[in-house]
Amino acid sequence: MTRSPRVCIVIPTYNEVENIRGLLGGLREVLESRGFGDFEIIVVDDDSPDGTWRAVLEESARDSRVKLVRRVGVRGLGSAIVEGLGRCSSDYSIVMDADFQHPLGVVPRLVEEALRNNADIVVASRYSPGGSIRGWSFLRRIVSLGALALAYTLVGESRRTRDPISGFFLVKKGVSLEGVNGASYKVLLEILAANPQAKVVDVPYVFERRLKGSSKLGFRDTIDYLIQVLSISRMARFALIGLTGIPVNLGVMALLLSLGAPVDIASLTGIEASVAWNYTLHELWTFKYKFRGGFASATSRYVGYHMSVLAGLATQYATMRSFYTLLGVNPLLGQLAGIVLGFLVNFLLSRGLVWRRAY
């Protein structure tokens, strides 16, 4: 007889006393009715003034499968989720909210989908066919779609799901949490970026209206999300490092010129210095290879990076010349378009060929 998988539910809370008892009771009922009786529920509460943590303690006294993590002097939805996941030792861990906007009946469906598809990550998706959102204003929908577009644009790993900014998802035991710190409440996005080879599937669901209490999200959470996306985006890192290479290039060139070196030698040396600088930071930070594979492998990547840089420069020049000659566009505007396209070529070749991973 096949053993039923052990499931861990992580619920971050702050001032959810009106919801938490009903949620815990509902979860017990729906999991047991679907044959998932081997579970634990970890509530991570940020010392709620309304006594949410006290209600969880009372539930824990009645059912040892309910556990409380009370964080005093610490606040943050993302960090609460990460702490809860770190305490799970089950086959599958599920993150969900306490406000009933995540329907309880979807919880066993996430586990069943993971088992059916041998998936590493299962996302409860509002944007998959069959999913939807109830009760949102037009502005909130626009903000959400903007956040989705930003993730798709800057974090390539997010494109494996229709809803990479979902707060309702499952992760299989063994999925890496390395580098996942919960800097924003969109923890799933960090997990997707940290696990580029993970198998991801979606389960559509209807995001419901909050039953009781009020939303805790505000402007600061939007700023944290923007910072989070930029910090985990390899494209953003790639661009930032490219900018830091400019003063290296000019600084080395200026130094050699001051020492009496010929202009061509000074220029080429400055270029090579910036390429070496960029390569080193890409190894350590952008792609985090950290010179693995020994000297021969690192040297091969260094040579390959030169090729991607040259391809980017060739694209930049070809774009400028084409815009100017064929379309009559101002050469400065053509050069600007060339810089953008050249950057994309350099990045895509670097990601896909030089630092090869399953993106």
C-alpha positions as a Markdown table, in Angstrom:
| # | Residue | x | y | z |
|---|---|---|---|---|
| 1 | Met | 0.0 | 0.0 | 0.0 |
| 2 | Thr | 1.4 | 3.4 | -1.0 |
| 3 | Arg | 2.1 | 5.7 | 2.0 |
| 4 | Ser | 0.2 | 8.9 | 2.0 |
| 5 | Pro | 2.7 | 11.8 | 1.7 |
| 6 | Arg | 3.4 | 14.0 | 4.8 |
| 7 | Val | 2.3 | 17.6 | 4.2 |
| 8 | Cys | 3.3 | 20.7 | 6.0 |
| 9 | Ile | 1.1 | 23.9 | 5.7 |
| 10 | Val | 2.9 | 27.2 | 6.4 |
| 11 | Ile | 0.6 | 30.1 | 7.4 |
| 12 | Pro | 2.1 | 33.5 | 8.1 |
| 13 | Thr | -0.2 | 35.7 | 10.2 |
| 14 | Tyr | -0.5 | 39.1 | 11.7 |
| 15 | Asn | -3.8 | 40.2 | 13.3 |
| 16 | Glu | -5.8 | 37.3 | 11.9 |
| 17 | Val | -7.6 | 36.2 | 15.1 |
| 18 | Glu | -11.0 | 36.5 | 13.4 |
| 19 | Asn | -9.9 | 33.9 | 10.8 |
| 20 | Ile | -7.4 | 31.6 | 12.3 |
| 21 | Arg | -9.6 | 29.2 | 14.3 |
| 22 | Gly | -11.9 | 28.6 | 11.3 |
| 23 | Leu | -9.0 | 28.2 | 9.0 |
| 24 | Leu | -7.3 | 25.6 | 11.1 |
| 25 | Gly | -10.5 | 23.6 | 11.6 |
| 26 | Gly | -11.2 | 23.8 | 7.9 |
| 27 | Leu | -7.8 | 22.6 | 6.9 |
| 28 | Arg | -8.0 | 19.6 | 9.2 |
| 29 | Glu | -11.3 | 18.7 | 7.7 |
| 30 | Val | -10.4 | 19.0 | 4.1 |
| 31 | Leu | -7.0 | 17.3 | 4.4 |
| 32 | Glu | -8.4 | 14.3 | 6.4 |
| 33 | Ser | -11.4 | 13.9 | 4.0 |
| 34 | Arg | -9.0 | 13.7 | 1.0 |
| 35 | Gly | -6.8 | 11.1 | 2.7 |
| 36 | Phe | -3.9 | 13.4 | 3.8 |
| 37 | Gly | -4.1 | 12.8 | 7.6 |
| 38 | Asp | -0.4 | 12.9 | 8.1 |
| 39 | Phe | 0.1 | 16.7 | 8.2 |
| 40 | Glu | 1.4 | 19.5 | 10.3 |
| 41 | Ile | 0.3 | 23.2 | 10.3 |
| 42 | Ile | 3.0 | 25.7 | 11.2 |
| 43 | Val | 1.6 | 29.2 | 11.9 |
| 44 | Val | 4.3 | 31.9 | 11.9 |
| 45 | Asp | 2.9 | 34.9 | 13.8 |
| 46 | Asp | 4.6 | 38.2 | 14.2 |
| 47 | Asp | 3.4 | 38.7 | 17.7 |
| 48 | Ser | -0.1 | 39.9 | 16.6 |
| 49 | Pro | -1.5 | 42.6 | 19.0 |
| 50 | Asp | -5.0 | 41.0 | 18.5 |
| 51 | Gly | -3.8 | 37.7 | 20.1 |
| 52 | Thr | -3.7 | 35.6 | 17.0 |
| 53 | Trp | -0.7 | 33.7 | 18.5 |
| 54 | Arg | -2.8 | 33.0 | 21.6 |
| 55 | Ala | -5.6 | 31.4 | 19.6 |
| 56 | Val | -3.1 | 29.2 | 17.7 |
| 57 | Leu | -1.6 | 28.1 | 21.1 |
| 58 | Glu | -5.1 | 27.0 | 22.2 |
| 59 | Glu | -5.6 | 25.1 | 19.0 |
| 60 | Ser | -2.1 | 23.5 | 19.4 |
| 61 | Ala | -3.1 | 22.2 | 22.8 |
| 62 | Arg | -6.0 | 20.4 | 21.2 |
| 63 | Asp | -4.1 | 19.1 | 18.2 |
| 64 | Ser | -0.4 | 18.5 | 18.3 |
| 65 | Arg | -0.3 | 18.8 | 14.5 |
| 66 | Val | -0.8 | 22.6 | 14.9 |
| 67 | Lys | 2.4 | 24.4 | 15.8 |
| 68 | Leu | 3.1 | 28.0 | 16.6 |
| 69 | Val | 6.2 | 30.1 | 15.8 |
| 70 | Arg | 5.8 | 33.4 | 17.6 |
| 71 | Arg | 8.2 | 36.1 | 16.3 |
| 72 | Val | 8.7 | 38.9 | 18.8 |
| 73 | Gly | 10.3 | 42.1 | 17.5 |
| 74 | Val | 10.2 | 40.8 | 13.9 |
| 75 | Arg | 7.8 | 41.7 | 11.1 |
| 76 | Gly | 7.6 | 40.7 | 7.5 |
| 77 | Leu | 5.4 | 38.4 | 5.5 |
| 78 | Gly | 8.2 | 37.1 | 3.3 |
| 79 | Ser | 10.6 | 36.4 | 6.1 |
| 80 | Ala | 7.8 | 34.6 | 8.0 |
| 81 | Ile | 7.2 | 32.3 | 5.1 |
| 82 | Val | 10.9 | 31.5 | 4.8 |
| 83 | Glu | 11.1 | 30.8 | 8.5 |
| 84 | Gly | 8.1 | 28.5 | 8.3 |
| 85 | Leu | 9.4 | 26.6 | 5.3 |
| 86 | Gly | 12.7 | 26.1 | 7.1 |
| 87 | Arg | 10.9 | 24.3 | 9.9 |
| 88 | Cys | 9.1 | 21.9 | 7.6 |
| 89 | Ser | 10.4 | 18.4 | 7.2 |
| 90 | Ser | 7.5 | 16.9 | 5.3 |
| 91 | Asp | 7.4 | 15.5 | 1.7 |
| 92 | Tyr | 5.5 | 18.6 | 0.6 |
| 93 | Ser | 5.2 | 22.1 | 2.0 |
| 94 | Ile | 2.4 | 24.5 | 1.1 |
| 95 | Val | 2.3 | 28.2 | 1.7 |
| 96 | Met | -1.1 | 29.9 | 2.1 |
| 97 | Asp | -2.7 | 33.0 | 3.6 |
| 98 | Ala | -4.9 | 33.0 | 6.7 |
| 99 | Asp | -7.7 | 35.2 | 5.3 |
| 100 | Phe | -9.6 | 32.6 | 3.2 |
| 101 | Gln | -8.7 | 34.2 | 0.0 |
| 102 | His | -6.9 | 30.9 | -0.8 |
| 103 | Pro | -9.7 | 28.3 | -0.9 |
| 104 | Leu | -9.2 | 25.4 | 1.4 |
| 105 | Gly | -10.3 | 22.9 | -1.2 |
| 106 | Val | -7.3 | 23.8 | -3.4 |
| 107 | Val | -4.8 | 22.6 | -0.8 |
| 108 | Pro | -5.2 | 18.8 | -1.4 |
| 109 | Arg | -5.4 | 19.5 | -5.2 |
| 110 | Leu | -1.9 | 21.0 | -5.0 |
| 111 | Val | -0.6 | 17.7 | -3.4 |
| 112 | Glu | -2.5 | 15.6 | -5.9 |
| 113 | Glu | -1.1 | 17.5 | -8.8 |
| 114 | Ala | 2.4 | 17.2 | -7.4 |
| 115 | Leu | 2.0 | 13.4 | -7.1 |
| 116 | Arg | 0.4 | 13.1 | -10.6 |
| 117 | Asn | 3.1 | 15.0 | -12.4 |
| 118 | Asn | 6.1 | 14.3 | -10.1 |
| 119 | Ala | 6.3 | 18.1 | -9.8 |
| 120 | Asp | 8.8 | 20.0 | -7.7 |
| 121 | Ile | 6.7 | 23.2 | -7.4 |
| 122 | Val | 3.0 | 23.5 | -7.8 |
| 123 | Val | 1.5 | 27.0 | -8.2 |
| 124 | Ala | -2.1 | 27.9 | -7.3 |
| 125 | Ser | -2.6 | 30.2 | -10.3 |
| 126 | Arg | -5.1 | 33.0 | -10.7 |
| 127 | Tyr | -4.0 | 33.6 | -14.3 |
| 128 | Ser | -4.2 | 30.1 | -15.7 |
| 129 | Pro | -7.3 | 29.1 | -17.7 |
| 130 | Gly | -10.0 | 28.5 | -15.1 |
| 131 | Gly | -8.5 | 30.8 | -12.6 |
| 132 | Ser | -9.8 | 34.3 | -11.7 |
| 133 | Ile | -9.9 | 37.0 | -9.0 |
| 134 | Arg | -13.0 | 38.2 | -7.2 |
| 135 | Gly | -13.5 | 41.6 | -5.6 |
| 136 | Trp | -10.5 | 43.5 | -6.8 |
| 137 | Ser | -10.7 | 47.0 | -8.0 |
| 138 | Phe | -9.5 | 48.0 | -11.5 |
| 139 | Leu | -6.4 | 49.7 | -10.0 |
| 140 | Arg | -5.4 | 46.6 | -8.0 |
| 141 | Arg | -5.7 | 44.4 | -11.1 |
| 142 | Ile | -3.5 | 46.8 | -13.0 |
| 143 | Val | -0.9 | 46.7 | -10.3 |
| 144 | Ser | -0.9 | 42.9 | -10.1 |
| 145 | Leu | -0.6 | 42.6 | -13.9 |
| 146 | Gly | 2.3 | 45.1 | -13.8 |
| 147 | Ala | 4.1 | 43.0 | -11.2 |
| 148 | Leu | 3.5 | 40.0 | -13.3 |
| 149 | Ala | 4.9 | 41.7 | -16.4 |
| 150 | Leu | 8.0 | 42.8 | -14.4 |
| 151 | Ala | 8.7 | 39.3 | -13.2 |
| 152 | Tyr | 8.3 | 37.9 | -16.7 |
| 153 | Thr | 10.6 | 40.5 | -18.2 |
| 154 | Leu | 13.4 | 40.4 | -15.6 |
| 155 | Val | 13.3 | 36.9 | -14.1 |
| 156 | Gly | 13.4 | 34.3 | -16.8 |
| 157 | Glu | 12.7 | 31.4 | -14.4 |
| 158 | Ser | 9.3 | 32.9 | -13.6 |
| 159 | Arg | 8.0 | 32.1 | -17.1 |
| 160 | Arg | 7.4 | 28.4 | -16.2 |
| 161 | Thr | 4.2 | 29.4 | -14.4 |
| 162 | Arg | 1.2 | 31.7 | -15.3 |
| 163 | Asp | 1.4 | 33.2 | -11.7 |
| 164 | Pro | 4.9 | 33.6 | -10.4 |
| 165 | Ile | 3.7 | 36.2 | -7.9 |
| 166 | Ser | 1.2 | 33.8 | -6.3 |
| 167 | Gly | 1.2 | 33.6 | -2.5 |
| 168 | Phe | -0.3 | 30.1 | -2.6 |
| 169 | Phe | 2.0 | 27.3 | -3.7 |
| 170 | Leu | 3.6 | 23.9 | -2.9 |
| 171 | Val | 7.2 | 23.0 | -2.9 |
| 172 | Lys | 8.5 | 19.4 | -2.8 |
| 173 | Lys | 11.1 | 18.3 | -0.2 |
| 174 | Gly | 14.6 | 18.9 | -1.7 |
| 175 | Val | 13.7 | 22.2 | -3.5 |
| 176 | Ser | 16.5 | 24.6 | -2.7 |
| 177 | Leu | 15.9 | 27.6 | -0.5 |
| 178 | Glu | 19.5 | 28.8 | -0.8 |
| 179 | Gly | 19.5 | 32.5 | -1.2 |
| 180 | Val | 15.7 | 32.8 | -0.5 |
| 181 | Asn | 15.4 | 35.4 | 2.2 |
| 182 | Gly | 11.9 | 36.7 | 1.9 |
| 183 | Ala | 13.0 | 40.2 | 1.2 |
| 184 | Ser | 9.5 | 40.7 | -0.3 |
| 185 | Tyr | 6.2 | 38.9 | 0.2 |
| 186 | Lys | 6.6 | 37.3 | -3.3 |
| 187 | Val | 8.6 | 34.4 | -2.0 |
| 188 | Leu | 7.6 | 32.1 | -4.8 |
| 189 | Leu | 9.5 | 34.3 | -7.3 |
| 190 | Glu | 12.7 | 33.8 | -5.2 |
| 191 | Ile | 12.2 | 30.0 | -5.1 |
| 192 | Leu | 11.7 | 29.8 | -8.8 |
| 193 | Ala | 14.9 | 31.8 | -9.4 |
| 194 | Ala | 16.8 | 29.6 | -7.0 |
| 195 | Asn | 15.6 | 26.4 | -8.8 |
| 196 | Pro | 15.9 | 26.9 | -12.5 |
| 197 | Gln | 15.7 | 23.1 | -13.2 |
| 198 | Ala | 12.6 | 22.4 | -11.0 |
| 199 | Lys | 9.5 | 21.0 | -12.7 |
| 200 | Val | 6.7 | 23.5 | -12.2 |
| 201 | Val | 3.0 | 23.0 | -12.8 |
| 202 | Asp | -0.1 | 25.2 | -12.3 |
| 203 | Val | -3.4 | 24.5 | -10.6 |
| 204 | Pro | -6.0 | 27.2 | -11.5 |
| 205 | Tyr | -8.1 | 28.6 | -8.7 |
| 206 | Val | -10.4 | 31.5 | -7.9 |
| 207 | Phe | -8.9 | 34.1 | -5.6 |
| 208 | Glu | -11.7 | 34.9 | -3.2 |
| 209 | Arg | -12.6 | 38.1 | -1.3 |
| 210 | Arg | -11.3 | 38.4 | 2.3 |
| 211 | Leu | -13.9 | 37.3 | 4.7 |
| 212 | Lys | -12.8 | 39.2 | 7.8 |
| 213 | Gly | -10.1 | 41.7 | 8.8 |
| 214 | Ser | -8.2 | 43.9 | 6.4 |
| 215 | Ser | -5.3 | 43.6 | 4.0 |
| 216 | Lys | -1.8 | 44.4 | 5.5 |
| 217 | Leu | -0.2 | 45.2 | 2.1 |
| 218 | Gly | 0.8 | 48.8 | 1.4 |
| 219 | Phe | 3.1 | 51.0 | -0.7 |
| 220 | Arg | 6.2 | 49.8 | 1.2 |
| 221 | Asp | 5.4 | 46.2 | 0.0 |
| 222 | Thr | 5.4 | 47.5 | -3.6 |
| 223 | Ile | 8.8 | 49.0 | -3.2 |
| 224 | Asp | 10.1 | 45.8 | -1.5 |
| 225 | Tyr | 8.9 | 43.9 | -4.5 |
| 226 | Leu | 10.7 | 46.1 | -7.0 |
| 227 | Ile | 13.9 | 45.7 | -5.0 |
| 228 | Gln | 13.4 | 42.0 | -4.8 |
| 229 | Val | 12.9 | 41.6 | -8.6 |
| 230 | Leu | 16.0 | 43.7 | -9.4 |
| 231 | Ser | 18.1 | 41.8 | -6.8 |
| 232 | Ile | 17.3 | 38.3 | -8.2 |
| 233 | Ser | 17.1 | 39.2 | -11.9 |
| 234 | Arg | 20.2 | 37.9 | -13.7 |
| 235 | Met | 19.5 | 40.4 | -16.5 |
| 236 | Ala | 19.5 | 43.3 | -14.0 |
| 237 | Arg | 22.7 | 42.0 | -12.4 |
| 238 | Phe | 24.2 | 41.7 | -15.9 |
| 239 | Ala | 23.4 | 45.3 | -16.7 |
| 240 | Leu | 24.6 | 46.6 | -13.4 |
| 241 | Ile | 27.9 | 44.9 | -13.7 |
| 242 | Gly | 28.2 | 46.2 | -17.3 |
| 243 | Leu | 27.9 | 49.7 | -15.9 |
| 244 | Thr | 30.6 | 49.1 | -13.3 |
| 245 | Gly | 32.9 | 48.1 | -16.1 |
| 246 | Ile | 32.8 | 51.6 | -17.6 |
| 247 | Pro | 35.0 | 53.3 | -15.0 |
| 248 | Val | 37.3 | 50.3 | -15.0 |
| 249 | Asn | 37.7 | 50.7 | -18.8 |
| 250 | Leu | 38.3 | 54.5 | -18.6 |
| 251 | Gly | 40.4 | 54.3 | -15.5 |
| 252 | Val | 42.9 | 51.8 | -16.9 |
| 253 | Met | 43.0 | 53.7 | -20.2 |
| 254 | Ala | 43.7 | 57.0 | -18.5 |
| 255 | Leu | 46.4 | 55.5 | -16.3 |
| 256 | Leu | 48.2 | 54.0 | -19.3 |
| 257 | Leu | 47.9 | 57.3 | -21.2 |
| 258 | Ser | 49.4 | 59.1 | -18.3 |
| 259 | Leu | 52.3 | 56.7 | -18.4 |
| 260 | Gly | 52.9 | 57.5 | -22.1 |
| 261 | Ala | 51.4 | 54.4 | -23.7 |
| 262 | Pro | 50.1 | 54.7 | -27.3 |
| 263 | Val | 46.4 | 55.5 | -27.6 |
| 264 | Asp | 45.5 | 52.2 | -29.3 |
| 265 | Ile | 47.4 | 50.1 | -26.6 |
| 266 | Ala | 45.8 | 52.1 | -23.8 |
| 267 | Ser | 42.3 | 51.7 | -25.3 |
| 268 | Leu | 42.6 | 48.0 | -26.0 |
| 269 | Thr | 44.0 | 47.4 | -22.5 |
| 270 | Gly | 41.2 | 49.3 | -20.9 |
| 271 | Ile | 38.7 | 47.3 | -22.9 |
| 272 | Glu | 40.3 | 44.0 | -21.8 |
| 273 | Ala | 40.4 | 45.2 | -18.2 |
| 274 | Ser | 36.7 | 45.9 | -18.2 |
| 275 | Val | 36.0 | 42.5 | -19.8 |
| 276 | Ala | 38.0 | 40.7 | -17.1 |
| 277 | Trp | 36.3 | 42.8 | -14.4 |
| 278 | Asn | 32.8 | 42.0 | -15.8 |
| 279 | Tyr | 33.6 | 38.3 | -16.3 |
| 280 | Thr | 34.8 | 37.9 | -12.7 |
| 281 | Leu | 31.7 | 39.6 | -11.2 |
| 282 | His | 29.4 | 37.5 | -13.5 |
| 283 | Glu | 31.2 | 34.3 | -12.2 |
| 284 | Leu | 30.8 | 35.4 | -8.6 |
| 285 | Trp | 27.4 | 37.1 | -8.6 |
| 286 | Thr | 25.3 | 37.1 | -11.8 |
| 287 | Phe | 25.6 | 33.3 | -12.5 |
| 288 | Lys | 27.3 | 32.2 | -9.3 |
| 289 | Tyr | 29.5 | 29.6 | -10.9 |
| 290 | Lys | 32.4 | 30.8 | -8.6 |
| 291 | Phe | 35.1 | 29.5 | -11.0 |
| 292 | Arg | 33.8 | 25.9 | -10.6 |
| 293 | Gly | 35.2 | 23.2 | -12.9 |
| 294 | Gly | 38.8 | 24.3 | -12.3 |
| 295 | Phe | 41.2 | 26.5 | -14.4 |
| 296 | Ala | 40.4 | 24.9 | -17.7 |
| 297 | Ser | 36.6 | 25.4 | -17.4 |
| 298 | Ala | 36.9 | 29.0 | -16.1 |
| 299 | Thr | 39.3 | 29.8 | -18.9 |
| 300 | Ser | 36.9 | 28.4 | -21.4 |
| 301 | Arg | 34.1 | 30.6 | -20.0 |
| 302 | Tyr | 36.4 | 33.6 | -20.1 |
| 303 | Val | 37.1 | 33.0 | -23.8 |
| 304 | Gly | 33.4 | 32.4 | -24.5 |
| 305 | Tyr | 32.5 | 35.6 | -22.7 |
| 306 | His | 34.8 | 37.5 | -25.0 |
| 307 | Met | 32.9 | 36.1 | -28.0 |
| 308 | Ser | 29.6 | 37.1 | -26.5 |
| 309 | Val | 30.9 | 40.7 | -25.9 |
| 310 | Leu | 32.1 | 40.8 | -29.5 |
| 311 | Ala | 28.8 | 39.6 | -30.8 |
| 312 | Gly | 27.1 | 42.3 | -28.8 |
| 313 | Leu | 29.3 | 45.0 | -30.2 |
| 314 | Ala | 28.8 | 43.7 | -33.7 |
| 315 | Thr | 25.0 | 43.8 | -33.2 |
| 316 | Gln | 25.3 | 47.3 | -31.8 |
| 317 | Tyr | 27.2 | 48.5 | -34.9 |
| 318 | Ala | 25.0 | 46.6 | -37.4 |
| 319 | Thr | 21.9 | 48.1 | -35.8 |
| 320 | Met | 23.1 | 51.6 | -35.9 |
| 321 | Arg | 24.3 | 51.3 | -39.5 |
| 322 | Ser | 21.1 | 49.6 | -40.7 |
| 323 | Phe | 18.9 | 52.3 | -39.0 |
| 324 | Tyr | 21.0 | 55.1 | -40.5 |
| 325 | Thr | 21.6 | 53.7 | -44.0 |
| 326 | Leu | 18.3 | 51.9 | -44.7 |
| 327 | Leu | 15.8 | 53.9 | -42.6 |
| 328 | Gly | 17.5 | 57.3 | -42.4 |
| 329 | Val | 17.3 | 57.4 | -38.6 |
| 330 | Asn | 19.5 | 59.7 | -36.7 |
| 331 | Pro | 22.8 | 57.8 | -36.1 |
| 332 | Leu | 22.6 | 58.6 | -32.3 |
| 333 | Leu | 19.1 | 57.1 | -32.1 |
| 334 | Gly | 20.4 | 54.1 | -34.1 |
| 335 | Gln | 23.3 | 53.7 | -31.7 |
| 336 | Leu | 20.9 | 53.8 | -28.8 |
| 337 | Ala | 18.8 | 51.0 | -30.3 |
| 338 | Gly | 22.1 | 49.1 | -31.0 |
| 339 | Ile | 23.1 | 49.4 | -27.4 |
| 340 | Val | 19.9 | 47.8 | -26.3 |
| 341 | Leu | 20.0 | 45.0 | -28.9 |
| 342 | Gly | 23.7 | 44.5 | -28.3 |
| 343 | Phe | 23.1 | 44.1 | -24.6 |
| 344 | Leu | 20.4 | 41.5 | -25.1 |
| 345 | Val | 22.6 | 39.5 | -27.5 |
| 346 | Asn | 25.5 | 39.6 | -25.0 |
| 347 | Phe | 23.3 | 38.6 | -22.2 |
| 348 | Leu | 21.5 | 35.8 | -24.0 |
| 349 | Leu | 24.7 | 34.3 | -25.3 |
| 350 | Ser | 26.3 | 34.6 | -21.9 |
| 351 | Arg | 23.4 | 33.0 | -20.2 |
| 352 | Gly | 22.7 | 30.3 | -22.8 |
| 353 | Leu | 26.2 | 29.4 | -23.9 |
| 354 | Val | 28.9 | 30.7 | -21.6 |
| 355 | Trp | 27.2 | 30.0 | -18.2 |
| 356 | Arg | 25.0 | 27.2 | -19.3 |
| 357 | Arg | 22.1 | 26.3 | -17.1 |
| 358 | Ala | 18.5 | 25.1 | -17.7 |
| 359 | Tyr | 16.8 | 28.6 | -17.6 |
